[in-house]
């Protein structure tokens, strides 16, 4: 622990507030809250922590705190700070998943649609459906039963759904507003839990059609009844008062938490949601924050009531969400709470092995790699590879792995500008210079480890630029390959020496994944450029062939040779005028003769 942190810990106030943990670059990596800042923040640096929390603490180089006047202010501030800084250790609060809803639109001829956005537009929303398939199947069922508008066609201009009997708005004589509202009310009634009445009505119509010997219609109605049974089968658990509720419970172990949410709509359990994530604070406070973010930052519509287990601070949540939050102690509601908790325990147990295996492949592999190299844990690794064919179209590529996982949004491609011929060392110098000059200029995060695809020559070229030109001291390794182009060994040090990694270890598999990924990224970029230049060099010089015609030719023909062998009639069938077609063939064949 640094002297700076020790001094700050000594003067922490015993008041509610938020704290921001920072790494050596000054980046906020974790945001938390507490009723007593002094106790919570000091707990990170004293006493036994699990491995996951230890990793967080190892990265903390500094921290700040903001005192608030109440616990609810601290909770709101925490959520806002997480949204602002997007800290990498606040995994649970970065989940932006949104659930689909069924919506009856507020129009003259309303439509039934699936949407993930709940707006104040006077539309009627039903859900949520954590399982998007359930939402689509329910919509498909209602489309079959109720012919609401599916298109924007005027009356008389029939759409496909009209011919299927599923859209009356474009009929020659569309329903009146009153008739259409009757259909809308049936849809709303169905979604509000009235499917049993609808099913009874359809059964009566089916029997009537059968008596009239209209067996085709009777079969259609029978299929609709079967679809209702299939879609609504899941809605068996009920409460008699038909109040919309969300039921929350959680389980936690070894620094991981599972939260289960049961969605009760019109008294029926329609769906559930499962979230599993690591956490670093008190379990009850983490659970409270989860619920707050669930509604306020992920825009889930609030039900009439939320049920939570004891001893959660339901009064704090009720004040935050401005709805009824209750802890049930007996009866059917308590049974639902217990069931959600049991499901959370089962889900956490089932997925623990997968979580641990993923950790073993990523963050633990990174930690052990740092130990093998005798450096700090390389949380951010940047890897480079060059690609060219005898010096033509030279390119380079960089991939980024953070905590053992590919961060594809930070990948970069480089067209090599100042190198002529197949000079891999000069290419490496140019790309390393361009990358880290920009990093310094724009104050971007520096990597903890750099990997270059190659051995001593490539390493020497990269180190020369980093240390002599840019004054950077960043650990750098070379990735050597065997004669089968597979990762052979990791080189490190001055002079570079092989690092003895167990070929079956996760750290070896990690550098293998990184090398394969940067090679894939580089070679894909090179092929793209090579393909473009191979075609453009000849086609671009032809009068009358612009961007659109060039794309047309390259899409239809596999090569320039095929275009040369094509007839004028073939080119004309592609929409190319005869004079231009003749010019293309004359130009390409002239090029061939000159060669």
C-alpha positions in Angstrom: 0.0 0.0 0.0 1.4 3.4 -1.0 2.0 6.2 1.5 -0.6 8.4 -0.4 -3.3 5.8 0.2 -2.4 5.3 3.8 -2.6 9.1 4.4 -6.0 9.3 2.7 -7.4 6.3 4.7 -6.5 8.0 7.9 -8.7 11.0 7.3 -11.8 9.3 5.7 -15.1 10.5 7.2 -17.7 8.3 8.9 -20.4 9.6 6.7 -22.4 8.2 3.7 -21.0 8.8 0.2 -19.3 7.4 -2.9 -15.7 6.4 -3.6 -13.8 6.2 -6.9 -10.9 3.8 -7.2 -8.2 4.8 -9.8 -5.4 2.9 -11.4 -1.8 4.2 -12.1 -3.1 6.0 -15.3 -5.7 7.9 -13.2 -8.5 5.9 -14.9 -11.5 5.3 -12.7 -11.7 1.4 -12.4 -14.4 1.1 -9.7 -17.1 3.2 -8.1 -18.8 2.2 -4.9 -21.0 3.6 -2.1 -21.4 3.2 1.6 -23.3 4.4 4.6 -19.9 4.8 6.3 -17.1 5.7 3.9 -14.3 5.1 6.5 -15.3 1.5 7.2 -16.0 0.5 3.6 -12.9 2.0 1.9 -10.5 0.8 4.6 -11.9 -2.8 4.3 -10.4 -3.1 0.8 -6.9 -2.6 2.2 -7.2 -4.6 5.4 -8.3 -8.1 6.2 -8.8 -11.1 3.9 -10.3 -10.6 0.5 -11.2 -13.1 -2.2 -8.9 -13.4 -5.2 -11.2 -11.2 -7.4 -11.2 -8.3 -4.9 -7.4 -8.7 -4.4 -7.0 -8.2 -8.2 -9.0 -4.9 -7.9 -6.9 -3.8 -4.9 -3.6 -4.5 -6.7 -4.7 -2.1 -9.4 -5.7 0.8 -7.1 -3.1 3.5 -7.1 -5.3 6.3 -5.7 -8.9 7.0 -4.7 -11.3 9.9 -4.3 -14.5 10.2 -2.3 -17.7 12.3 -2.3 -19.7 12.8 0.9 -23.5 12.9 0.6 -26.1 13.9 3.1 -28.0 10.6 3.0 -27.8 6.9 1.9 -30.2 7.5 -1.0 -28.2 10.4 -2.3 -25.1 8.1 -2.2 -27.1 5.4 -4.2 -28.2 7.9 -6.9 -24.7 9.4 -7.1 -23.1 6.0 -7.5 -25.4 5.1 -10.4 -24.6 8.4 -12.1 -20.9 8.1 -11.6 -20.9 4.5 -13.1 -22.8 5.8 -16.1 -20.2 8.6 -16.5 -17.0 6.7 -16.0 -18.0 3.2 -17.2 -15.5 1.5 -14.8 -14.3 -1.9 -15.8 -14.9 -3.5 -12.4 -18.5 -2.4 -12.2 -19.6 -5.2 -14.5 -23.0 -5.7 -13.1 -24.0 -2.1 -13.8 -22.8 -1.9 -17.4 -25.4 -4.4 -18.6 -27.5 -2.5 -21.1 -29.9 -5.3 -22.0 -33.4 -4.3 -22.7 -36.4 -6.5 -22.8 -39.0 -6.6 -25.6 -42.6 -5.6 -25.1 -45.7 -6.0 -27.1 -47.2 -2.6 -28.0 -50.6 -1.6 -29.4 -49.8 1.7 -31.1 -51.9 4.9 -30.6 -53.0 5.4 -34.2 -56.3 5.6 -36.2 -55.7 2.0 -37.2 -53.5 0.7 -34.3 -50.8 -1.9 -35.0 -49.4 -4.7 -32.7 -45.6 -4.5 -32.7 -42.6 -5.9 -30.7 -40.5 -3.1 -29.3 -37.7 -2.6 -26.8 -38.4 1.1 -26.2 -41.1 2.2 -23.9 -42.2 5.8 -24.7 -44.8 8.1 -23.4 -46.8 8.0 -26.6 -50.2 6.8 -25.3 -49.5 3.4 -26.7 -50.4 0.3 -24.6 -47.4 -1.8 -23.5 -47.5 -5.4 -22.4 -44.5 -7.4 -20.9 -41.7 -7.4 -20.4 -40.7 -10.6 -22.2 -37.1 -11.5 -21.3 -37.4 -14.3 -23.8 -37.8 -12.5 -27.1 -39.0 -15.7 -28.7 -42.0 -15.6 -26.3 -42.9 -12.0 -27.4 -42.7 -12.9 -31.1 -44.7 -16.1 -30.7 -47.4 -14.2 -28.8 -47.5 -11.6 -31.6 -47.6 -14.3 -34.3 -50.5 -15.9 -32.5 -52.4 -12.6 -32.2 -51.7 -11.8 -35.8 -53.5 -15.0 -36.8 -56.5 -14.3 -34.6 -56.9 -10.6 -35.0 -56.6 -8.7 -38.3 -54.9 -5.5 -37.1 -53.1 -3.3 -39.5 -49.8 -4.6 -40.8 -49.0 -2.1 -43.5 -49.4 1.6 -44.5 -51.3 0.9 -47.7 -54.4 3.0 -48.5 -57.8 1.2 -48.8 -57.9 -0.9 -51.9 -54.2 -1.5 -52.2 -54.0 -4.9 -50.7 -50.9 -6.2 -48.9 -49.7 -9.8 -48.4 -51.3 -9.9 -44.9 -54.6 -8.9 -46.4 -54.6 -12.0 -48.6 -53.7 -14.1 -45.5 -56.7 -12.6 -43.7 -54.5 -10.8 -41.2 -54.9 -7.1 -42.2 -58.2 -5.3 -42.8 -56.9 -1.7 -42.9 -56.1 -2.0 -46.6 -59.4 -3.7 -47.6 -61.6 -2.1 -50.2 -64.0 -1.3 -47.4 -61.9 -1.1 -44.2 -63.6 -1.4 -40.8 -65.0 1.7 -39.2 -63.2 3.3 -36.3 -65.6 1.7 -33.9 -65.3 -1.8 -35.5 -61.5 -1.5 -35.4 -61.5 -0.5 -31.8 -63.5 -3.7 -31.0 -60.7 -5.7 -32.4 -58.1 -3.6 -30.5 -60.0 -4.2 -27.3 -60.0 -8.0 -27.9 -56.2 -7.8 -28.3 -55.8 -5.8 -25.2 -58.1 -8.1 -23.3 -56.0 -11.1 -24.4 -52.8 -9.5 -23.3 -54.3 -8.5 -20.0 -54.9 -12.2 -19.2 -58.2 -12.8 -20.9 -57.0 -15.6 -23.1 -59.3 -18.1 -21.5 -62.4 -16.2 -22.6 -60.9 -15.8 -26.1 -60.2 -19.6 -26.2 -63.7 -20.4 -25.1 -65.1 -18.1 -27.9 -62.9 -19.7 -30.5 -64.0 -23.2 -29.4 -67.6 -22.2 -29.9 -66.8 -20.9 -33.4 -65.0 -24.1 -34.2 -67.9 -26.2 -33.2 -70.3 -24.0 -35.2 -68.1 -24.3 -38.3 -67.9 -28.0 -37.9 -71.7 -28.3 -37.7 -71.9 -26.2 -40.9 -69.5 -28.7 -42.5 -67.0 -25.9 -43.0 -64.2 -28.2 -41.9 -61.4 -26.0 -43.3 -62.5 -23.1 -41.1 -62.9 -25.5 -38.1 -59.3 -26.7 -38.6 -58.0 -23.1 -38.7 -59.8 -22.3 -35.4 -58.5 -25.6 -33.9 -55.0 -24.5 -34.8 -55.5 -21.1 -33.2 -56.7 -22.8 -30.0 -53.6 -25.0 -29.9 -51.4 -22.0 -30.4 -53.0 -20.3 -27.5 -52.3 -23.4 -25.3 -48.7 -23.5 -26.5 -48.0 -19.8 -25.9 -49.8 -19.4 -22.6 -48.6 -22.8 -21.1 -45.9 -20.9 -19.2 -48.5 -18.8 -17.3 -49.4 -21.3 -14.6 -48.2 -19.7 -11.4 -50.8 -17.1 -10.4 -51.8 -14.6 -7.7 -55.4 -13.8 -7.2 -55.2 -10.0 -7.1 -53.9 -9.7 -10.7 -51.4 -6.9 -9.7 -48.3 -6.3 -11.8 -45.3 -7.2 -9.7 -41.6 -7.9 -10.1 -40.1 -10.3 -7.6 -36.4 -10.1 -6.8 -34.1 -12.4 -4.9 -30.4 -13.2 -5.0 -27.7 -15.7 -4.0 -24.0 -15.1 -3.7 -20.8 -17.1 -3.2 -17.1 -16.5 -3.7 -17.5 -12.9 -4.8 -20.2 -13.7 -7.4 -23.9 -12.8 -7.3 -26.9 -14.2 -9.1 -30.1 -12.1 -9.2 -33.4 -13.7 -10.3 -36.4 -11.5 -11.3 -39.8 -13.0 -11.7 -42.2 -10.8 -13.8 -45.8 -11.1 -12.6 -48.3 -9.6 -14.9 -52.1 -9.6 -14.2 -51.3 -12.1 -11.4 -49.5 -14.5 -13.7 -45.8 -15.4 -13.8 -45.0 -14.8 -17.4 -41.2 -14.7 -17.5 -38.0 -14.6 -15.4 -34.6 -13.1 -15.9 -31.2 -14.3 -14.6 -28.1 -12.1 -14.1 -24.8 -13.4 -12.8 -21.9 -11.0 -12.1 -18.9 -10.4 -9.8 -19.3 -7.9 -7.0 -16.9 -6.2 -4.6 -19.2 -4.5 -2.0 -21.6 -5.7 0.6 -24.0 -8.1 -0.9 -27.2 -6.3 0.3 -25.9 -3.0 -1.0 -24.9 -4.5 -4.4 -28.4 -6.1 -4.7 -30.0 -2.7 -3.8 -27.9 -1.0 -6.5 -28.8 -3.6 -9.0 -32.5 -3.0 -8.5 -32.1 0.8 -8.7 -30.1 0.5 -12.0 -32.6 -2.1 -13.3 -35.4 0.6 -13.4 -33.7 4.0 -13.5 -30.8 3.4 -16.0 -32.1 0.5 -18.1 -35.6 2.0 -18.4 -37.6 -1.0 -17.4 -41.2 0.2 -16.8 -42.0 0.0 -13.1 -44.7 -2.4 -11.9 -47.2 -1.5 -9.3 -45.2 -3.4 -6.7 -41.8 -4.8 -6.2 -41.2 -7.7 -3.8 -37.7 -8.1 -2.2 -36.4 -10.5 0.5 -35.4 -9.5 4.1 -33.3 -7.8 5.3 -33.1 -5.5 2.2 -33.7 -1.8 2.9 -37.1 -1.7 1.2 -37.8 1.8 2.4 -34.7 3.1 0.6 -35.7 1.4 -2.6 -39.3 2.6 -2.3 -38.1 6.2 -1.9 -35.7 5.8 -4.8 -38.1 4.2 -7.3 -41.2 6.0 -6.0 -43.3 2.8 -6.0 -44.4 0.3 -3.4 -41.5 -2.0 -2.4 -42.4 -4.7 0.1 -40.9 -7.6 2.0 -43.5 -10.4 2.3 -43.1 -12.7 5.4 -45.9 -15.2 4.7 -48.4 -16.5 2.1 -48.1 -16.8 -1.6 -45.9 -13.7 -2.1 -43.4 -15.2 0.4 -43.5 -18.4 -1.6 -42.6 -16.6 -4.8 -39.7 -14.8 -3.0 -38.4 -18.1 -1.8 -38.8 -19.7 -5.2 -36.8 -16.8 -6.8 -34.1 -17.3 -4.2 -33.9 -21.1 -4.8 -33.6 -20.5 -8.5 -30.8 -18.0 -7.9 -28.9 -20.6 -5.9 -29.4 -23.3 -8.5 -28.3 -21.0 -11.4 -25.2 -19.8 -9.5 -24.2 -23.4 -8.7 -24.8 -24.5 -12.3 -22.8 -21.7 -13.9 -19.9 -21.5 -11.3 -17.8 -24.0 -13.2 -18.2 -22.1 -16.4 -17.3 -18.8 -14.7 -14.2 -20.3 -13.0 -13.2 -21.9 -16.3 -13.5 -18.5 -18.1 -11.5 -16.8 -15.3 -8.8 -19.5 -15.6 -8.5 -18.8 -19.4 -8.4 -15.0 -19.0 -7.5 -13.0 -15.9 -5.7 -15.9 -14.1 -3.8 -16.6 -17.2 -2.8 -12.9 -17.4 -1.7 -13.0 -13.8 0.5 -16.1 -14.3 1.9 -14.6 -17.5 3.0 -11.5 -15.5 4.6 -13.8 -12.9 6.5 -15.7 -15.5 7.8 -12.5 -17.0 8.4 -11.0 -13.5 6.4 -7.9 -14.4 3.1 -6.4 -13.0 0.0 -8.1 -14.2 -0.4 -7.1 -17.9 -4.1 -6.3 -17.8 -3.8 -4.5 -21.2 -1.8 -6.3 -23.9 -1.3 -4.9 -27.4 0.0 -7.2 -30.2 1.3 -6.4 -33.7 1.7 -8.4 -36.9 2.9 -7.4 -40.4 1.6 -8.8 -43.7 2.8 -8.4 -47.3 3.7 -10.5 -50.4 7.2 -9.7 -51.6 6.8 -6.2 -50.3 3.5 -5.4 -52.2 0.7 -3.7 -50.3 2.5 -3.9 -46.9 0.2 -3.6 -43.9 0.3 -4.1 -40.2 -2.4 -4.7 -37.6 -2.8 -4.3 -33.8 -5.2 -6.2 -31.5 -5.9 -5.4 -27.9 -6.6 -7.9 -25.1 -7.8 -6.6 -21.8 -7.8 -9.1 -18.9 -7.3 -11.9 -21.4 -10.3 -11.0 -23.6 -10.2 -9.5 -27.0 -11.3 -5.8 -27.1 -12.3 -5.6 -30.8 -13.4 -2.0 -30.7 -9.7 -1.0 -30.0 -8.2 -3.0 -32.9 -6.3 -0.9 -35.4 -5.2 -1.3 -39.1 -2.1 0.4 -40.6 -1.2 0.9 -44.3 2.6 1.0 -44.3 3.7 4.3 -45.9 7.5 4.7 -45.8 8.8 1.2 -46.5 9.7 -0.1 -49.9 10.2 -3.8 -50.5 9.8 -6.7 -48.0 11.5 -5.0 -44.9 9.7 -6.4 -41.8 12.0 -4.6 -39.4 11.4 -1.1 -40.9 7.7 -1.9 -41.1 7.7 -2.7 -37.4 9.5 0.5 -36.6 7.0 2.6 -38.6 3.9 1.1 -37.0 5.2 1.1 -33.4 6.3 4.8 -34.0 2.8 5.8 -35.4 0.9 3.9 -32.7 2.7 5.2 -29.6 3.3 8.7 -30.9 -0.5 8.9 -31.1 -1.0 7.3 -27.7 1.3 9.9 -26.1 -0.2 12.8 -28.1 -3.9 11.9 -27.3 -3.1 10.7 -23.7 -4.5 7.2 -24.5 -4.0 4.3 -22.1 -0.5 2.7 -22.4 -0.3 -1.1 -22.6 1.2 -3.2 -19.7 2.7 -5.5 -22.3 3.5 -5.3 -26.0 3.7 -8.5 -28.2 5.3 -8.4 -31.7 4.9 -11.3 -34.1 8.5 -12.2 -34.7 11.8 -12.9 -32.9 14.9 -10.9 -32.1 14.9 -8.6 -35.1 11.4 -7.4 -34.8 11.8 -7.0 -31.0 14.9 -5.0 -31.5 13.2 -2.7 -34.0 10.3 -2.1 -31.7 12.3 -1.5 -28.6 14.6 1.0 -30.4 11.6 3.2 -31.3 9.9 2.8 -27.9 13.0 3.6 -25.7 15.3 5.7 -27.9 12.7 7.8 -29.8 9.7 7.9 -27.5 11.2 7.3 -24.0 8.8 4.6 -23.1 9.6 1.7 -20.8 7.0 -0.9 -21.6 7.7 -4.7 -21.4 7.9 -6.2 -24.9 7.9 -9.8 -26.0 8.4 -11.6 -29.3 6.2 -14.4 -30.5 8.2 -16.9 -32.5 6.5 -19.6 -34.7 7.5 -23.1 -35.7 7.7 -24.5 -39.2 3.9 -25.2 -39.1 3.3 -21.5 -38.4 2.1 -22.3 -34.8 3.2 -20.4 -31.7 6.6 -21.8 -30.7 7.9 -19.7 -27.9 7.7 -16.4 -26.1 10.9 -14.3 -26.1 11.7 -11.7 -23.5 14.6 -9.7 -22.1 17.8 -8.2 -23.4 19.2 -10.2 -25.1 15.9 -12.0 -25.8 15.6 -15.4 -24.2 12.8 -18.0 -24.5 10.4 -18.0 -21.5 9.7 -21.5 -20.5 5.9 -21.7 -20.6 4.1 -25.1 -20.1 2.6 -25.9 -23.5 -0.6 -27.1 -21.7 -0.9 -24.0 -19.5 -3.6 -21.4 -19.9 -1.0 -18.6 -20.2 0.5 -20.4 -23.2 -3.0 -20.8 -24.7 -3.6 -17.1 -24.1 -0.5 -15.9 -26.1 -1.4 -18.5 -28.7 -4.9 -17.0 -29.0 -3.4 -13.5 -29.2 -0.9 -14.4 -31.9 -3.6 -16.2 -34.0 -6.0 -13.3 -33.6 -3.5 -10.6 -34.7 -2.3 -12.7 -37.6 -6.0 -13.2 -38.7 -6.7 -9.5 -38.4 -3.5 -8.6 -40.4 -3.9 -11.1 -43.2 -7.6 -10.3 -43.6 -6.8 -6.6 -44.0 -4.0 -7.4 -46.5 -6.3 -9.6 -48.6 -8.8 -6.8 -48.7 -6.3 -4.3 -50.0 -4.7 -6.8 -52.4 -8.1 -7.7 -53.8 -9.0 -4.0 -54.4 -5.6 -3.1 -56.0 -5.7 -6.1 -58.3 -9.0 -5.1 -59.8 -8.8 -1.3 -59.6 -5.4 -1.0 -61.4 -7.0 -1.9 -64.7 -10.6 -0.9 -64.3 -10.0 2.6 -62.9 -8.2 3.7 -66.1 -11.2 2.9 -68.4 -13.3 5.9 -69.5 -17.0 5.4 -68.5 -16.2 3.0 -65.6 -16.9 4.7 -62.3 -17.4 3.3 -58.8 -20.9 1.7 -59.5 -19.9 0.0 -62.7 -16.6 -1.2 -61.2 -18.5 -2.8 -58.3 -21.1 -4.3 -60.8 -18.3 -5.9 -62.8 -16.4 -7.2 -59.8 -19.6 -8.7 -58.3 -20.6 -10.5 -61.5 -17.1 -11.6 -62.7 -14.6 -13.4 -60.5 -11.5 -11.9 -62.2 -10.2 -9.5 -64.8 -9.6 -12.5 -67.1 -13.3 -13.3 -67.0 -14.2 -9.8 -68.0 -11.8 -9.9 -70.9 -13.4 -13.0 -72.2 -17.0 -11.7 -71.9 -19.0 -10.6 -74.9 -20.6 -7.2 -75.5 -24.0 -8.8 -75.0 -23.1 -10.2 -71.6 -21.9 -6.7 -70.5 -25.1 -5.1 -71.9 -27.2 -7.5 -69.9 -25.6 -6.0 -66.8 -27.0 -2.6 -67.8 -23.7 -1.3 -69.3 -24.3 0.7 -72.5 -22.9 -0.8 -75.7 -20.3 1.9 -76.4 -19.0 1.6 -72.8 -19.0 -2.2 -73.1 -16.9 -2.0 -76.3 -14.5 0.5 -74.6 -14.0 -1.9 -71.6 -13.2 -4.9 -73.8 -11.0 -2.9 -76.1 -9.0 -1.5 -73.2 -8.6 -4.8 -71.4 -7.6 -6.7 -74.5 -5.2 -3.9 -75.5 -3.5 -4.2 -72.1 -3.2 -7.9 -72.7 -1.6 -7.4 -76.2 0.9 -4.9 -74.8 2.0 -7.3 -72.2 
